Amino acid sequence: MSVREIRVFGDPVLRERATPVDPTAPATAALVQDLLDTVQVPGRAGVAANQIGVAKAAFSFLVDGRLGYVLNPRIDEVRGEPQLVDEGCLSVPELGFPTPRHPYCRVVGVDLEGQELVLEGEGLMAQMLQHEVAHLDGKLYLQALEKETRAVAMAEVRKASWY
């Protein structure tokens, strides 16, 4: 498999709501391997399938040395009041902004055998889970920013060399 190119802000696939995947289909296993390969580039915590151009409900992660993936994920529980945490996104390169995130998150999905898979955590894990599920809903973290911060962020995006 391979490390795939990350799609950036403005690419229509990033606005698409991901469709469910068949966990046992050969194409799904290939997608998972590409996601796992792609997330292992240094500096990455998560990669959603639509970030590599595939509008399917899957993401990979590498948080605190733990590498994994989940298919057809949904947020099952969040706890605590949202707190502003510094956040960036591979699809909005070189920029980062304080983003409201719940301090705890639990996501439920399935693995390649169709068995239930539960991912949960606090801190960076909670942040990553919320961020990647939002990608699969066709949303970038910029949409979660507070109004004033979002205005600044969009101005920075328009000035970015990659835009």
Phi, psi and omega per residue, in radians:
M1 nan -2.806 -3.017
S2 -2.808 2.831 2.991
V3 -1.363 2.171 -3.077
R4 -1.716 2.679 3.093
E5 -1.212 2.438 3.118
I6 -1.528 2.257 3.074
R7 -1.331 2.510 -3.100
V8 -1.978 2.867 3.137
F9 -0.703 2.316 -3.117
G10 1.840 -0.396 3.108
D11 -1.289 2.195 -3.079
P12 -1.017 -0.491 -3.109
V13 -1.101 -0.439 3.139
L14 -1.257 -0.299 3.127
R15 -1.688 -0.091 -3.120
E16 -1.389 2.445 2.995
R17 -1.369 2.221 -3.110
A18 -1.162 2.513 3.086
T19 -1.682 2.643 3.136
P20 -1.038 2.648 3.101
V21 -1.915 2.694 2.998
D22 -1.510 1.941 -3.054
P23 -1.012 -0.532 -3.036
T24 -1.631 -0.031 -3.141
A25 -1.248 2.438 3.115
P26 -0.970 -0.631 3.129
A27 -1.115 -0.541 3.126
T28 -1.198 -0.737 3.108
A29 -1.065 -0.711 3.122
A30 -1.148 -0.720 3.103
L31 -1.076 -0.784 3.129
V32 -1.049 -0.762 -3.136
Q33 -1.095 -0.736 3.090
D34 -1.085 -0.725 3.115
L35 -1.109 -0.751 3.127
L36 -1.127 -0.738 3.102
D37 -1.103 -0.734 -3.048
T38 -1.239 -0.632 -3.108
V39 -1.279 -0.310 -3.083
Q40 -1.430 -0.011 3.005
V41 -1.135 2.318 -3.099
P42 -0.911 2.448 3.095
G43 1.617 0.083 -3.102
R44 -1.910 2.442 3.094
A45 -1.924 -0.502 -3.129
G46 -2.778 2.649 3.069
V47 -2.456 2.119 3.069
A48 -1.555 2.629 -3.087
A49 -0.992 -0.659 -3.129
N50 -1.198 -0.345 3.064
Q51 -1.222 -0.319 3.059
I52 -1.905 0.318 3.013
G53 1.561 0.232 -3.107
V54 -2.116 1.954 -3.076
A55 -1.445 1.041 3.118
K56 -2.097 2.631 -3.050
A57 -1.399 1.476 3.121
A58 -2.751 2.543 2.968
F59 -2.589 2.764 3.071
S60 -2.021 2.847 3.125
F61 -2.613 2.733 3.030
L62 -2.524 1.663 -3.066
V63 -2.237 2.218 3.120
D64 0.905 0.708 3.108
G65 1.395 -0.024 -3.132
R66 -1.700 2.069 3.130
L67 -1.796 2.350 3.125
G68 -2.944 -3.030 -3.133
Y69 -2.663 2.916 3.014
V70 -2.620 2.513 3.107
L71 -1.945 2.539 3.109
N72 0.865 0.849 -3.078
P73 -1.344 2.661 2.990
R74 -2.517 2.543 3.081
I75 -1.287 2.154 -3.110
D76 -1.673 -0.576 -3.110
E77 -2.796 2.464 2.908
V78 -2.214 2.646 3.115
R79 -2.350 2.607 3.086
G80 1.492 2.712 3.084
E81 -1.222 2.470 3.090
P82 -0.992 2.431 3.108
Q83 -2.133 2.594 3.102
L84 -1.331 2.160 3.096
V85 -2.241 2.524 3.095
D86 -1.145 2.267 -3.084
E87 -2.478 2.558 3.034
G88 -2.325 -3.084 -3.105
C89 -2.704 2.398 3.109
L90 -1.066 -0.477 -3.138
S91 -1.507 -0.051 3.039
V92 -2.310 1.203 -2.952
P93 -1.081 2.585 3.008
E94 1.234 0.064 -3.123
L95 -2.134 2.636 3.083
G96 -2.669 2.548 -3.073
F97 -2.556 2.660 3.081
P98 -1.131 2.150 -3.030
T99 -2.148 2.323 3.110
P100 -1.269 2.145 3.112
R101 -2.405 2.502 3.040
H102 -1.210 2.512 -3.102
P103 -1.255 -0.290 3.112
Y104 -2.330 2.482 3.088
C105 -2.577 2.486 3.014
R106 -2.230 2.292 3.132
V107 -2.075 2.418 3.091
V108 -2.061 2.335 3.087
G109 -2.705 -2.636 3.127
V110 -2.389 2.863 3.065
D111 -1.760 -3.014 -3.090
L112 -1.174 -0.255 3.078
E113 -1.655 -0.015 -3.109
G114 1.464 0.125 3.130
Q115 -1.431 2.513 3.134
E116 -1.029 2.427 3.134
L117 -2.266 2.234 3.131
V118 -2.021 2.197 3.051
L119 -2.050 2.345 3.126
E120 -2.673 2.796 3.086
G121 2.966 3.117 3.098
E122 -2.053 3.031 3.065
G123 1.072 -2.317 -3.077
L124 -1.042 -0.645 3.130
M125 -1.102 -0.807 3.123
A126 -1.081 -0.746 3.137
Q127 -1.086 -0.826 -3.127
M128 -1.081 -0.768 -3.129
L129 -1.034 -0.797 3.135
Q130 -1.140 -0.714 -3.126
H131 -1.099 -0.840 -3.065
E132 -1.256 -0.659 3.083
V133 -1.121 -0.653 3.080
A134 -1.066 -0.737 3.076
H135 -0.954 -0.784 -3.096
L136 -1.204 -0.321 3.025
D137 -1.540 0.060 3.123
G138 1.440 0.421 -3.098
K139 -2.124 2.437 3.010
L140 -1.661 2.759 -3.107
Y141 -1.062 -0.411 3.113
L142 -0.983 -0.561 -3.130
Q143 -1.250 -0.330 -3.141
A144 -1.560 -0.147 -3.082
L145 -1.199 2.655 3.031
E146 -1.132 2.666 -2.970
K147 -0.876 -0.862 -3.089
E148 -1.170 -0.720 3.126
T149 -1.144 -0.663 -3.140
R150 -1.127 -0.671 3.109
A151 -1.086 -0.753 3.098
V152 -1.127 -0.772 -3.118
A153 -1.054 -0.785 -3.115
M154 -1.157 -0.603 3.068
A155 -1.126 -0.706 3.115
E156 -1.163 -0.677 3.104
V157 -1.062 -0.807 -3.107
R158 -1.104 -0.449 3.131
K159 -1.563 -0.194 -3.053
A160 -1.176 2.507 -3.117
S161 -1.119 -0.488 -3.101
W162 -1.442 -0.218 -3.058
Y163 -1.345 nan nan
